[in-house]
Amino acid sequence: MKALEQALREIKPLDKKAMAAARARQDTLTKPLGSLGRLEELSIKLAGIRGEPIPRINHKTIVTMVADHGVVAEGISAYPQAVTPQMVLNFLHGGAGINVLARHVGAKVIVVDIGVASDLQPHPGLLSKKIAYGTSDMARGPAMSREQAIKSIEVGLEIVEKEAKKGLDIVGTGDMGIGNTTSSAAIASAITGEKVEKVTGRGTGIDDKQLTHKVETIERALEVNKPNADDTLDVLAKIGGFEIGGLSGVILGAAAHRIPVVIDGFISGAAALIAAGLSPGAKDYLIASHCSVEIGHKAILKHLGLKPILDLELRLGEGTGAALGIFLVEAAARILAEMATFAEAGVSEKSSDN
């Protein structure tokens, strides 16, 4: 708990002076004012996060948290739980979507076993931080204890702390875990106040009958556990997942170190709700990479006040959307740093006579 309390104390507002300097430079670059749209906005936000008028992005990392969910016993997924450890092996062998896109953008991927429901063989690319062999079935009681919820967050804090010492400039969040859209929908409903059916999607591809059952399962979990929306640790413990807690810790740790966080889709969004509940100021450090096909993601982004960069109908998770988001954030930073000003290029500025 001490690590969490310390991180919360260290989260500060964005640097307005750095943002003003970045905005002023944007207005002198060789282009019509505002013509690079969201890229200009991103560069200014990045300056505020980093506290630097001209921020640089060199060291990029995506943290992919992996855990299982006891609620799969209720038959809410199209895939068996065995897929979770199988996908971990795919990550470690470099064959998953996140591996491809991370290579494309030059980002390192950290794969974390924070709660896979089976033993995994040691591997140089696997960070073992297992809290338990999956959560308990939230439809029948709390998914985890409050102590485990705090521990999951502190795993994320620890990872960012180590990476920050290595010069981390930007971090993306990713996930894997059969059943985690069910937990994420429960969190979304509990915190945003939206009805369960408005935030529950098809996950890995369930049919209409399974979707109805999934909604009923989440409603039962909320009734059984009665999570307190004003206490996000209570929400995480009762209806969350270890990887969701871990990603919340990544967000809070990054915010404490003034490092931008590019969040992926629905599960990362649920983690962002938990992080923002613990520290409203952490929202300023979030960059939403995309809007997921999962219907609850829109409700999450609206609640957090975030505007996604992309809308590519993604729903894979793993950090794939975050990787693409990092690519665009880096592009925004390079525009601010490397594009010539009118004075430097000897280009005439817009006439003031019109």
LOLUM-381769 format. One record per atom (N, C-alpha, C): residue in three letters; x, y, z. Coordinates in pm, whole numbers, plus 50000, padded with zeros to 5 digits. Atoms other than C-alpha are relative to their C-alpha. Layout:
// residues N
ALAXYZ...
This chain:
// residues 354
MET500824987950000MET500005000050000MET500865012650000LYS499134988349994LYS502925023750066LYS500415004649861ALA499604996550136ALA504035022149702ALA498875007249927LEU501164993650063LEU500525030849586LEU499795014050055GLU500214986949939GLU500165059449832GLU501065010049953GLN498944991250047GLN503525073649725GLN499775004349856ALA500264996750141ALA502635071849355ALA498885010349990LEU501134990650004LEU499345089949419LEU500435014050041ARG499514987049956ARG501185117849600ARG500835006949892GLU499064994450098GLU503595122649309GLU499355004049868ILE500684996350125ILE500985127649036ILE499645014950006LYS500174985550003LYS501025164648947LYS499265004549875PRO500674994850119PRO499095186648701PRO500985001349883LEU499164998050117LEU500375191148347LEU500735013450010ASP499174988049998ASP503085217448293ASP499455010149898LYS500644990350090LYS501205247448150LYS501005008549925LYS498994992050068LYS504365266948069LYS500574992449881ALA499485008150110ALA505725238447858ALA498974998949889MET501055000750100MET502355235547684MET499885013149922ALA500084987050068ALA502285272747608ALA501165001749902ALA498824999050088ALA505815271047463ALA499834991149877ALA500235009250112ALA504885240947248ALA498955005849905ARG501054994150083ARG501735258547126ARG500555011849919ALA499404988550070ALA503715289847040ALA500894995349886ARG499155005150107ARG506225269246841ARG499154994349886GLN500885005450104GLN503435250846658GLN499505011149908ASP500564989050077ASP502095284446546ASP501035007049911THR498964994150086THR505445293746386THR500534990249897LEU499515010150094LEU505985261246192LEU499435002549860THR500334997050139THR505785261645813THR498754992549953LYS501325005750032LYS502085253545777LYS498945010050041PRO501104991749951PRO498755271145809PRO499664996250145LEU500325002549860LEU497665274446171LEU499004988650015GLY500915011049970GLY496075242446301GLY499854989749890SER500205008850116SER496525224045971SER500404985550025LEU499685013849965LEU497985193146138LEU499114994750114GLY501085004949915GLY494955190346365GLY500414993150128ARG499775007849877ARG495155163046627ARG501484998050029LEU498565001449976LEU498915159446578LEU500525011950078GLU499604988249925GLU499325194946702GLU499534998950145GLU500545001849865GLU497065187947000GLU500834990150079LEU499235010449931LEU499025156547084LEU501365005250043SER498664994949966SER502375174247075SER499955009650118ILE500144990549889ILE501125201547308ILE499704992750131LYS500295008049882LYS499665176247550LYS501264992850047LEU498765007149968LEU502915156547535LEU500985009350072ALA499134990249934ALA504845188047628ALA499585002050145GLY500504998249864GLY502615192647930GLY500274988150089ILE499745012249924ILE503025156648038ILE501464999150039ARG498575001549976ARG506785156148004ARG500625012050071GLY499434987949941GLY507285191648129GLY501145005449915GLU498964995850094GLU509385198947820GLU499345006849879PRO500604993250115PRO508575224547545PRO500134992249869ILE499815008350119ILE509995200947282ILE500334985850047PRO499775013549949PRO509545165347413PRO500484990549890ARG499495010050094ARG511285135747248ARG499494986250040ILE500425013849976ILE510105099847214ILE501044990649942ASN498995009650045ASN512875074047196ASN499774986050058HIS500145012949933HIS512305046447452HIS498514996950020LYS501445003450005LYS508915030047390LYS499804985750052THR500285013249942THR507445001047586THR498494997750007ILE501395004149983ILE504144982347583ILE499984989050104VAL500125009949893VAL503184963247896VAL498724991949976THR501135008850025THR500944933447818THR499804991050121MET500315007649878MET499394919848137MET499084988249966VAL500775012150031VAL497994884348130VAL499474993650128ALA500605006449883ALA495564868348376ALA498714993049960ASP501255007250023ASP492614844748395ASP498915004850094HIS501174995349926HIS489104850848526HIS499114988350038GLY500825010949952GLY487074827148740GLY498604999949941VAL501354999150055VAL483854839448578VAL499824991949873VAL500155008550121VAL484614818048269VAL499254987150033ALA500755011949958ALA483084789648472ALA498515001549971GLU501414997450028GLU479744806148393GLU499674998649851GLY500245001950143GLY480194799548020GLY499785012849923ILE500214986950063ILE480554835747909ILE500955002749883SER499034997950106SER483344831247652SER499894989749889ALA500015009350113ALA483584815847307ALA501244991249998TYR498745007449997TYR487094803347389TYR500244994150138PRO499685006049870PRO488334780047664PRO501155007450068GLN498974993249922GLN490614792447940GLN501414995749959ALA498695005050044ALA493444771547793ALA500675009449899VAL499464990750099VAL493854798647529VAL500955010150065THR499174989849934THR495384822547785THR501484995950004PRO498585003650001PRO498654803247845PRO500544997449859GLN499565002350138GLN498774793647476GLN500385013249933MET499694986950057MET498704830347380MET501255005950062VAL498764995349938VAL501444838047630VAL501204994549923LEU498925006150078LEU503674813647441LEU500135006849864ASN499984993050129ASN502704830947116ASN500685013650015PHE499344987249973PHE503734864547266PHE501514998150010LEU498585002249973LEU507054850247381LEU500774995649875HIS499375004350126HIS507734835147037HIS499935010849892GLY500034988750092GLY506994868646870GLY498994998949888GLY500925002350109GLY504054856346665GLY498635006550012ALA501324993949979ALA501124876546803ALA499915013749934GLY500214987050061GLY499604908246667GLY500805011050068ILE499264989749929ILE501214929146938ILE501494999549967ASN498585001250036ASN504654915446850ASN500285006749866VAL499834994450134VAL504224925246486VAL499955015350003LEU500154985549998LEU502994960446557LEU501045006850088ALA498944994349915ALA505514966446837ALA501325000849922ARG498794999550083ARG508324957246598ARG499895011549899HIS500234989650101HIS506794980946343HIS500285013950056VAL499834986749943VAL506855010546582VAL501265001250085GLY498764999749923GLY510105001146758GLY499805000050150ALA500285000649856ALA508584993547098ALA500354986450058LYS499765012349925LYS509624967747352LYS498694995250060VAL501195005649937VAL506924944147480VAL500424992650127ILE499795007149874ILE506924933147843ILE498764991550026VAL501105009349977VAL504754902147891VAL500024996150148VAL500065002049856VAL503584898348251VAL498944989550035ASP500955009749943ASP502004867448408ASP499635005250138ILE500434994649872ILE500034884248684ILE498904991550062GLY501055008549943GLY497414857148726GLY499494989449905VAL500405010950088VAL497394829748463VAL499674987750085ALA500505011149917ALA495494799348593ALA500734986949975SER499165011950018SER498324775148514SER501455004250015ASP498574997049987ASP502074772448563ASP500635001649862LEU499304997350124LEU504174787148285LEU501494997450018GLN498585002549993GLN507704776448208GLN500785013250001PRO499204987850000PRO510354802748287PRO500495003349859HIS499564995450131HIS511314823447984HIS500615013850018PRO499374986849986PRO513654853347946PRO499065011649971GLY500904989350037GLY510824873347794GLY498755000950086LEU501205000349916LEU508254865248064LEU500325005250139LEU499884994749864LEU507934885548382LEU498944993350086SER500945007449916SER506374863348648SER499675007850126LYS500484992449883LYS504304883348899LYS498654994450044LYS501285006349976LYS501524858348958LYS499505002550143ILE500644997549871ILE499194868849239ILE499214987850044ALA500785012249974ALA496954838149214ALA499744993449866TYR500325007250123TYR495844812248961TYR498625004349950GLY501254994350045GLY493164834548819GLY499185005450116THR500904994849898THR490464853549004THR498934989650035SER501165008249966SER487494837649176SER498835004249910ASP501184997350082ASP484104836449003ASP499215011650061MET500664988149944MET482704871549053MET498484998850002ALA501455002049998ALA479194859148983ALA499544993350129ARG500335007249877ARG479354840249314ARG500655006250124GLY499334993449889GLY481464863749529GLY501115008849947PRO498934991050045PRO484404888049517PRO501034992949912ALA499005005650091ALA486884882449235ALA501334998050071MET498725000649927MET489784888849473MET499835007550132SER500024992349875SER490584902949815SER500495014249973ARG499524986350013ARG491264939849866ARG501535000349999GLU498545000749996GLU494864930949949GLU500574995749864GLN499555004250133GLN495224912849616GLN499815011049897ALA500244988850091ALA493724942749435ALA501145010150010ILE498904990549979ILE496334965649588ILE501304994249945LYS498785006450049LYS499074940649509LYS500075000349848SER499994999750146SER498014939249144SER500395013849948ILE499644986350040ILE498264977049116ILE501485002450021GLU498594997749969GLU501674976749279GLU500934992549908VAL499205006650104VAL502924951849021VAL500245009649884GLY499864990250108GLY502244978148754GLY500915011450038LEU499144989249951LEU503885005148965LEU501474995949995GLU498625005049995GLU506994983749006GLU500614999249860ILE499515001250138ILE507314977248632ILE500385013749944VAL499724986550051VAL507095014148544VAL501205006150071GLU498874994749924GLU509545023148821GLU501324995249940LYS498775005550058LYS512165000048671LYS500255005349860GLU499844995150137GLU511525011248314GLU500335014849997ALA499714985649995ALA511625048048411ALA501485002450024LYS498564998749973LYS515155043048542LYS500834997249875LYS499325003150125LYS516085030148196LYS499735010649893GLY500254989150093GLY514775061848030GLY498694999249924LEU501295001650067LEU511185052647943LEU499405013549964ASP500614987650048ASP509585080147732ASP498494999049981ILE501435001950024ILE506165065147660ILE499674985450025VAL500385013849972VAL504255034147767VAL498604997449946GLY501305004350047GLY501355015347612GLY499504988750087THR500595010649918THR498944992347792THR499364989349911GLY500585011150074GLY497904957847668GLY499574989050095ASP500555010349913ASP496114927347801ASP499744987149925MET500465012850052MET495254890947750MET499404992350116GLY500615008049895GLY492884869247949GLY498574996549964ILE501345004350034ILE489854848647856ILE499045004050113GLY500984995549901GLY486834863948030GLY500165014550042ASN499774986649946ASN488274898648077ASN499055010849947THR501004990150041THR485644916847870THR498804999850094THR501105001049904THR483104904148124THR500305008450123SER499604991649885SER485004919648415SER500035014749963SER499904986050044SER485604951348215SER498625006249985ALA501374995050013ALA481904954848135ALA499395002650138ALA500504998149863ALA481074950448504ALA500575012750061ILE499364987849949ILE483574977648597ILE499425012349933ALA500554988650074ALA482265000548324ALA498615003750050SER501344997449951SER478704996748446SER500035005750141ALA499934995649860ALA479625001048813ALA500475014450012ILE499404986849985ILE481665032648760ILE499305010849917THR500664989950083THR479905050248471THR498515001250029GLY501434999949971GLY476415041148589GLY499144995449884GLU500755005050115GLU475425027648247GLU499424986150030LYS500585013249984LYS473144997348231LYS500924989549941VAL499095010650041VAL474954964448186VAL499884997149850GLU500165003350142GLU473444957547842GLU500565010849907LYS499474989050081LYS474734991447721LYS501534999949993VAL498535000249998VAL478374983147801VAL500574986049977THR499565013850016THR478524945747730THR499974995949853GLY499895004050140GLY479774933647393GLY500254985149985ARG499885014250034ARG480534900847222ARG501384994050028GLY498705005449962GLY484124897647339GLY500694992849885THR499295007850101THR485804869847142THR499084994749891GLY500895003950108GLY482704864646926GLY498854991050040ILE501125008249955ILE479784850347123ILE498735003349921ASP501254997950073ASP476314846446968ASP498985007250088ASP501024992349928ASP473084863647073ASP499614993550133LYS500395007149878LYS472134836947327LYS501085001350107GLN498894998849906GLN475574837947487GLN500125014350052LEU499944985949958LEU475464876047494LEU498975002950109THR501044998349898THR472184875347686THR500454993850132HIS499505006849879HIS473734850647930HIS501125008150065LYS498884991949949LYS476834872747964LYS499465012150077VAL500614988549933VAL474684902948052VAL499404995850134GLU500625004949877GLU472744882648309GLU501054996450104THR498925003749908THR476004869748461THR500605012450065ILE499454987549947ILE477354905148500ILE499035006350098GLU501014994449909GLU474094917048653GLU499994992450132ARG499965008049877ARG474294888348901ARG501235003450083ALA498764996649930ALA477894897148986ALA499865013450073LEU500204986949937LEU476914933149056LEU499054999150118GLU500965001749891GLU473984922149272GLU500634992750118VAL499365007949894VAL476044896749466VAL501045008250075ASN498864993249939ASN479004919749528ASN499735014450044LYS500344986149969LYS477444954649536LYS501265008850012PRO498784991849995PRO480724972549445PRO499685014750023ASN500184985949966ASN481035007749581ASN500735008649896ALA499404991950107ALA481605031349285ALA500865011350053ASP499194989349940ASP483065057249523ASP501324994650058ASP498795006549949ASP485775032349626ASP500504990649890THR499615008050117THR487515019949313THR500824987750036LEU499335012349956LEU489644995349508LEU498964989250030ASP501095009449974ASP486374979349615ASP499474994449868VAL500475004450133VAL485244978049251VAL500984990049941LEU498985009050055LEU488524962349139LEU499994986650071ALA499955012449923ALA488494936649418ALA498784991249975LYS501225008050010LYS484894925849374LYS499694995049860ILE500425003950136ILE484474925048995ILE501115001749896GLY498904997450093GLY487904931348843GLY500834987949967GLY499055010550036GLY490854911548719GLY501405004550036PHE498634996549962PHE494524909948809PHE500685008549894GLU499354992150105GLU495594923248470GLU499435014149994ILE500614986649996ILE493144952248503ILE500645008250112GLY499304993249891GLY494684961148839GLY501435003449963GLY498624997650041GLY498174957448696GLY500125011749905LEU499974988950095LEU497404981148410LEU499655013250067SER500284987949921SER495915005948657SER501295005050065GLY498724996349940GLY499285005248830GLY500975005949899VAL499164994550107VAL501095011148501VAL499615014649974ILE500494986450025ILE498915041948443ILE500425009450112LEU499674991449886LEU499445055848793LEU501515002250012GLY498554998749993GLY503175048648788GLY500545009249893ALA499564991350109ALA503595065448452ALA499665014650030ALA500404986449966ALA501645096048566ALA500915005950108ALA499114995349894ALA503825098448876ALA501375003849947HIS498694997250061HIS506905098948652HIS499905009449879ARG500234991050113ARG505405123348397ARG500304993149867ILE499845007850122ILE505355096448128ILE498634998149936PRO501305001850065PRO502535095847871PRO499604985349991VAL500525013650006VAL500315064947874VAL499014999049884VAL500925002350112VAL498745053247549VAL499214987450032ILE500815011649962ILE495855030847646ILE499414993349878ASP500545008050110ASP494575003047424ASP498475000850002GLY501435000250015GLY490934992447411GLY499194998750127PHE501015001249894PHE488144980947641PHE500594996550135ILE499435004449872ILE490184963147908ILE500925010950057SER499174988849955SER492744991347924SER499145011650046GLY500934989549957GLY489805015147948GLY499464997450139ALA500465003549866ALA488484996448250ALA501105002850102ALA498874997149911ALA491954999048405ALA500135015150021ALA499924985449989ALA491925036448333ALA498925005450093LEU501054995949906LEU488605039648519LEU500454998050145ILE499515002749865ILE490205023548824ILE501085010150038ALA498914990549972ALA493315045548799ALA499465014050024ALA500564986649985ALA491255077348755ALA499195001350128GLY500724999849873GLY489135067849055GLY500935002050117LEU499014998449895LEU492265065949266LEU500705013549993SER499364987050020SER493775097649116SER499395006849878PRO500604993050115PRO491615120448899PRO501045006749910GLY498954993550078GLY494805137948790GLY500684990949900ALA499385009550091ALA495985106248619ALA499385000749861LYS500674999150130LYS493445112748341LYS500785008849902ASP499274990850087ASP495645140948208ASP501164993249929TYR498855007050057TYR498395115748132TYR499594989249901LEU500515010450088LEU496165093147923LEU499825004949858ILE500284997750142ILE496075091947545ILE499274987649950ALA500815011250048ALA493325070247398ALA500394996749856SER499505003550133SER494755051647100SER498894998149899HIS501075003050095HIS491465040346947HIS498694997650073CYS501305003749943CYS487785033047000CYS499704985749958SER500225014250027SER487124995947027SER498594997349949VAL501315004850041VAL484254977046868VAL499144996650122GLU500735003049877GLU483294966747223GLU499175012350042ILE500884988449983ILE480274988947293ILE500275007850129GLY499754993249874GLY481294996847649GLY501175009749995HIS498814991450006HIS484495013847537HIS499625014649979LYS500434986250022LYS482645044747416LYS499565006550131ALA500464994849870ALA481025048847757ALA501185003250090ILE498804997749919ILE484425045847923ILE500725012649955LEU499294988250052LEU486065071547696LEU499235012850031LYS500824988249968LYS483165095647748LYS500145003550147HIS499874997749855HIS483395091448126HIS501355006150034LEU498644995149974LEU487135098248116LEU500305013149928GLY499774987750076GLY486785127647876GLY501104998649898LEU498925002550096LEU489105111847620LEU499454998649859LYS500365001050141LYS488945114747242LYS501014990749932PRO499065009550060PRO490445084547062PRO500655005549874ILE499304995750121ILE493025090046790ILE499464992849877LEU500385008450113LEU491855061346569LEU498664993050023ASP501185008649992ASP488705041746492ASP500124990049886LEU499705010150102LEU489775010446305LEU499214987050021GLU500835011749969GLU487144986346442GLU500844988650060LEU499145009849933LEU489804969046653LEU499294994350123ARG500495006049875ARG488924944946935ARG500904988450044LEU499085010849967LEU492004923046972LEU500585001350140GLY499304998249874GLY493584938447279GLY501494998049981GLU498565002950001GLU497174928047362GLU500865012550004GLY499224987850015GLY498264964447317GLY500145004049856THR499874997250144THR497804964546940THR499595014449967GLY500404986250024GLY495874997246937GLY500975009950062ALA499034991349933ALA498355012347182ALA501265001749915ALA498824999150086ALA501215004246945ALA499785010049888LEU500314990650107LEU499515023046663LEU499905014350055GLY500084986949938GLY498795051646901GLY501365005850030ILE498634995549972ILE502435053647007ILE500665005249872PHE499464995750130PHE503395056346639PHE499575014449970LEU500514986750031LEU501185087146600LEU500455010450102VAL499494990649900VAL502265103046928VAL501465003649969GLU498614997150039GLU505885099646818GLU500045009049878ALA500074991450118ALA504955114846482ALA499715014550040ALA500344986649952ALA503405144546665ALA501205006850064ALA498814994449934ALA506535149246875ALA501065004049899ARG498994996950102ARG508775148146568ARG499625012449918ILE500464987950069ILE506645174146390ILE500395012450080LEU499704988649915LEU507045197746683LEU501495002850006ALA498554998449981ALA510795191646717ALA500755002749870GLU499175000350121GLU511935188046355GLU499495008549884MET500534991950108MET509635208646133MET500585014150011ALA499394986650000ALA511165242046032ALA498955010750028THR500864988449982THR509705275146142THR500065008449872PHE499974991150116PHE508855301845885PHE501335007449992ALA498744992549998ALA511935321245993ALA501174991249958GLU498905009050033GLU514265291145970GLU500004996149853ALA500105004550139ALA512985281245625ALA500005011549901GLY500064988750090GLY512825316345485GLY498715000449920VAL501305000550065VAL509165311545400VAL499135011550054SER500854988749960SER506755341145403SER498804995050079GLU501175003849920GLU504055339445667GLU498745005849937LYS501304995350049LYS500345345645609LYS499925015050008SER500134985650001SER499625381345512SER498985004550102SER500914994849899SER497985401745786SER499075010749942ASP500804989750063ASP496375425345532ASP498604995249965ASN501305005550042ASN493475401545453ASN499024999450117
